[in-house]
C-alpha cells in the first residue's frame, strides 16, 4: 500500500484541511492576538496595547453580568435538561404496567409515540422556536398569559421577557423545551440496551424504583449522561444561547442587561459597537469558561466504566 | 449481578422463576400495585410533556390562519375562517420564497461539500499512518468544543477581504468548514469499523487509492454518510449564528434570518398573521420530513452521542 501513498494523503487532506485552517483555526488564533490590540474592526490600523483590554474587562460591570448569566446557563440548563430527560426516559422504559407472564420491567404503552413527539423541537431551528416563544410570552396577547387568564389567574400576568427578574428564566425555559426531547430519545436507547435481568435482580433484592434508577440505570448510562452534560453546556454557552437571547429579548440582552450572555456581548461589541479587539477579549474569556466547564465535568464525572 | 447468584430476600419468591409468576402472592401483589400506580403516574407525566411540546406548535399553525385582530384579542380562539391569504402574502410579499431558495442553495452546496471533503479527510485519517495524523485529527475534533463566536469576529474580516462576504458561495465554504469537526470525528470512527480486506484487494488488483476510495469505500460507508448527512442537513438548514454574522445582505438572507428580520420589521408593519404563516411554512417541511424519515433522523442525530 506504499505506492503513491503520501501523494494520495496530501491530495485528500489538502482541501478539507486548508478550508478548515483558513476559516476556523486561523480566525481563532487571530482573535487571541487581536485581544492584545486596540483594533476597532472598522479600520485596518491597530497597535499592540498589552493587557489593556483585559484590565478594562475586569472593570466592566456588563461583562461581569454576562459572565454571571452565562455561568447560570451552564449550570442550570444541563441539570434541568438532563434531569428531566432521565426522568422521562425512565418513565418510558420502566413505567409500564406489569403484565402477567411478561417481564417484570416494561416500557409504557405508546412509548414510541412519546419519543416521536418529544423529538419535534430537535428538528426545528432554534431561531424559529425562539420567535414562536417570543410571541407566546407577550404579556397582553401572548398564548401563555392568555392561558393564565383562562384558568382564572387574572392577577398573575407576568411581563415575562419584560421583567428583569424573570426574563433570563423565561429564555432558559425555551432552551429546556427545545433540548429535552433529544436526550429522552438518547437515554431511552441507552436504557433499552440494559439487560432486563439487571432490573429483575435489583427488584428481587428488594430495591424500589428509585433505588433501581440510581444504582442500576444511572451508573450504566453514565458515559452518555456525561457527554450529554458537556454538549448541553457548550450549547448553553454558545450558539443556542446566542440565538434565543438575541431573538427573544429586548435590546437584545435586556431589560437592563438582565439577559446579556457572554456570546451576545461578544457579538454586540464586535458588530454593533465597533470594538472588535475588546470583543475578542470577552471571547477569550468565553473560551476559558467553556474549556473549564468541559474539564470540570470530565473530572467530576470520572468513574470506572461499567461493562455489561 | 446475575439473577442466579442473587439470594432472594422474599421467602415467597425464593426458588420461583422471576419471569413467571404463578399467583399474586403477598409481596408480589404489593409490587404489582406499586407498578400500577407508577404506570398511571408515568402516563400522566409523559402526556403533560407531550402536550407542552405539541401545544406551541399547534398554536402557531392555528394562528397562521387567523387575522391580525383576533390574534391580539384572543390568542386561543379558533380562526373565524381559514385565512389562506396570510400564507400567500408571506410567500410573495414577505419574500419567504427567496429565503427558501437561498437556504436550499446554501444547504445543498454545503451538504455535498461537507460530505465529500469530510469523508476524504476522515478516510485518510482513519486508514493511513503518517506523521502528524493524530495532530490533524485532534485539530479537527477540537473545533467541536470551541465557542464559534470567538472565531467569528476575525472571520468576518477574513471573509470580507476575500470578497466572500454576503455571497452564497462564501457562506457555503464557511458552513463546510464549521461542519467538518463533527463530520470528521464521526466518519473517522466509521471508516475504522469497515473491513480493510476489500480495499486491499482492490488495491492489489491495480486500483489507485483515489479510485478505491470513490468506488469501494464510499459505497461501503453509505450508512455512516446518511447518518452524518442528516445531522449536517438539519444543522445547516437551522443555522442562525453564522448567517447572522456573515450574511447581512437582505437579498441573500436564509430562512432563519429572514424570519427574524420579518419579526423585527413587523413591529411597524403589523402583519403578524403573515409572520406566523411564514413561521409555520418554515416549520412544516422539516417536521414532515422528520415524521416520514423518523427512524433515520433519530439515528443520525443520536449516532454521534452514542459513540
Boltz contact constraints between the chains, C-beta under 6 A:
constraints:
  - contact:
      token1: [A, 8]
      token2: [B, 209]
      max_distance: 6.0
  - contact:
      token1: [A, 9]
      token2: [B, 124]
      max_distance: 6.0
  - contact:
      token1: [A, 9]
      token2: [B, 128]
      max_distance: 6.0
  - contact:
      token1: [A, 9]
      token2: [B, 130]
      max_distance: 6.0
  - contact:
      token1: [A, 12]
      token2: [B, 120]
      max_distance: 6.0
  - contact:
      token1: [A, 12]
      token2: [B, 124]
      max_distance: 6.0
  - contact:
      token1: [A, 13]
      token2: [B, 121]
      max_distance: 6.0
  - contact:
      token1: [A, 13]
      token2: [B, 124]
      max_distance: 6.0
  - contact:
      token1: [A, 15]
      token2: [B, 117]
      max_distance: 6.0
  - contact:
      token1: [A, 16]
      token2: [B, 117]
      max_distance: 6.0
  - contact:
      token1: [A, 16]
      token2: [B, 121]
      max_distance: 6.0
  - contact:
      token1: [A, 19]
      token2: [B, 177]
      max_distance: 6.0
  - contact:
      token1: [A, 20]
      token2: [B, 177]
      max_distance: 6.0
  - contact:
      token1: [A, 20]
      token2: [B, 180]
      max_distance: 6.0
  - contact:
      token1: [A, 23]
      token2: [B, 174]
      max_distance: 6.0
  - contact:
      token1: [A, 23]
      token2: [B, 177]
      max_distance: 6.0
  - contact:
      token1: [A, 24]
      token2: [B, 143]
      max_distance: 6.0
  - contact:
      token1: [A, 24]
      token2: [B, 177]
      max_distance: 6.0
  - contact:
      token1: [A, 27]
      token2: [B, 151]
      max_distance: 6.0
  - contact:
      token1: [A, 27]
      token2: [B, 154]
      max_distance: 6.0
  - contact:
      token1: [A, 27]
      token2: [B, 155]
      max_distance: 6.0
  - contact:
      token1: [A, 27]
      token2: [B, 158]
      max_distance: 6.0
  - contact:
      token1: [A, 28]
      token2: [B, 151]
      max_distance: 6.0
  - contact:
      token1: [A, 30]
      token2: [B, 154]
      max_distance: 6.0
  - contact:
      token1: [A, 31]
      token2: [B, 150]
      max_distance: 6.0
  - contact:
      token1: [A, 31]
      token2: [B, 153]
      max_distance: 6.0
  - contact:
      token1: [A, 31]
      token2: [B, 154]
      max_distance: 6.0
  - contact:
      token1: [A, 91]
      token2: [B, 42]
      max_distance: 6.0
  - contact:
      token1: [A, 91]
      token2: [B, 45]
      max_distance: 6.0
  - contact:
      token1: [A, 91]
      token2: [B, 46]
      max_distance: 6.0
  - contact:
      token1: [A, 95]
      token2: [B, 38]
      max_distance: 6.0
  - contact:
      token1: [A, 95]
      token2: [B, 39]
      max_distance: 6.0
  - contact:
      token1: [A, 95]
      token2: [B, 42]
      max_distance: 6.0
  - contact:
      token1: [A, 97]
      token2: [B, 39]
      max_distance: 6.0
  - contact:
      token1: [A, 98]
      token2: [B, 32]
      max_distance: 6.0
  - contact:
      token1: [A, 98]
      token2: [B, 35]
      max_distance: 6.0
  - contact:
      token1: [A, 108]
      token2: [B, 42]
      max_distance: 6.0
  - contact:
      token1: [A, 114]
      token2: [B, 46]
      max_distance: 6.0
  - contact:
      token1: [A, 117]
      token2: [B, 50]
      max_distance: 6.0
  - contact:
      token1: [A, 117]
      token2: [B, 53]
      max_distance: 6.0
  - contact:
      token1: [A, 120]
      token2: [B, 53]
      max_distance: 6.0
  - contact:
      token1: [A, 123]
      token2: [B, 234]
      max_distance: 6.0
  - contact:
      token1: [A, 123]
      token2: [B, 286]
      max_distance: 6.0
  - contact:
      token1: [A, 123]
      token2: [B, 290]
      max_distance: 6.0
  - contact:
      token1: [A, 124]
      token2: [B, 283]
      max_distance: 6.0
  - contact:
      token1: [A, 125]
      token2: [B, 238]
      max_distance: 6.0
  - contact:
      token1: [A, 125]
      token2: [B, 256]
      max_distance: 6.0
  - contact:
      token1: [A, 127]
      token2: [B, 240]
      max_distance: 6.0
  - contact:
      token1: [A, 127]
      token2: [B, 256]
      max_distance: 6.0
  - contact:
      token1: [A, 127]
      token2: [B, 260]
      max_distance: 6.0
  - contact:
      token1: [A, 128]
      token2: [B, 279]
      max_distance: 6.0
  - contact:
      token1: [A, 128]
      token2: [B, 282]
      max_distance: 6.0
  - contact:
      token1: [A, 128]
      token2: [B, 283]
      max_distance: 6.0
  - contact:
      token1: [A, 131]
      token2: [B, 263]
      max_distance: 6.0
  - contact:
      token1: [A, 132]
      token2: [B, 56]
      max_distance: 6.0
  - contact:
      token1: [A, 132]
      token2: [B, 60]
      max_distance: 6.0
  - contact:
      token1: [A, 141]
      token2: [B, 72]
      max_distance: 6.0
  - contact:
      token1: [A, 141]
      token2: [B, 75]
      max_distance: 6.0
  - contact:
      token1: [A, 143]
      token2: [B, 59]
      max_distance: 6.0
  - contact:
      token1: [A, 143]
      token2: [B, 75]
      max_distance: 6.0
  - contact:
      token1: [A, 146]
      token2: [B, 75]
      max_distance: 6.0
  - contact:
      token1: [A, 146]
      token2: [B, 76]
      max_distance: 6.0
  - contact:
      token1: [A, 185]
      token2: [B, 298]
      max_distance: 6.0
  - contact:
      token1: [A, 186]
      token2: [B, 302]
      max_distance: 6.0
  - contact:
      token1: [A, 186]
      token2: [B, 305]
      max_distance: 6.0
  - contact:
      token1: [A, 197]
      token2: [B, 3]
      max_distance: 6.0
  - contact:
      token1: [A, 198]
      token2: [B, 1]
      max_distance: 6.0
  - contact:
      token1: [A, 200]
      token2: [B, 3]
      max_distance: 6.0
  - contact:
      token1: [A, 200]
      token2: [B, 18]
      max_distance: 6.0
  - contact:
      token1: [A, 201]
      token2: [B, 1]
      max_distance: 6.0
  - contact:
      token1: [A, 201]
      token2: [B, 3]
      max_distance: 6.0
  - contact:
      token1: [A, 201]
      token2: [B, 6]
      max_distance: 6.0
  - contact:
      token1: [A, 204]
      token2: [B, 6]
      max_distance: 6.0
  - contact:
      token1: [A, 204]
      token2: [B, 8]
      max_distance: 6.0
  - contact:
      token1: [A, 205]
      token2: [B, 6]
      max_distance: 6.0
  - contact:
      token1: [A, 206]
      token2: [B, 9]
      max_distance: 6.0
  - contact:
      token1: [A, 238]
      token2: [B, 147]
      max_distance: 6.0
  - contact:
      token1: [A, 239]
      token2: [B, 241]
      max_distance: 6.0
  - contact:
      token1: [A, 242]
      token2: [B, 241]
      max_distance: 6.0
  - contact:
      token1: [A, 243]
      token2: [B, 240]
      max_distance: 6.0
  - contact:
      token1: [A, 247]
      token2: [B, 260]
      max_distance: 6.0
  - contact:
      token1: [A, 263]
      token2: [B, 149]
      max_distance: 6.0
  - contact:
      token1: [A, 266]
      token2: [B, 149]
      max_distance: 6.0
  - contact:
      token1: [A, 270]
      token2: [B, 153]
      max_distance: 6.0
  - contact:
      token1: [A, 276]
      token2: [B, 153]
      max_distance: 6.0
  - contact:
      token1: [A, 279]
      token2: [B, 153]
      max_distance: 6.0
  - contact:
      token1: [A, 280]
      token2: [B, 153]
      max_distance: 6.0
  - contact:
      token1: [A, 283]
      token2: [B, 150]
      max_distance: 6.0
  - contact:
      token1: [A, 286]
      token2: [B, 147]
      max_distance: 6.0
  - contact:
      token1: [A, 287]
      token2: [B, 147]
      max_distance: 6.0
  - contact:
      token1: [A, 287]
      token2: [B, 150]
      max_distance: 6.0
  - contact:
      token1: [A, 290]
      token2: [B, 147]
      max_distance: 6.0
  - contact:
      token1: [A, 294]
      token2: [B, 145]
      max_distance: 6.0
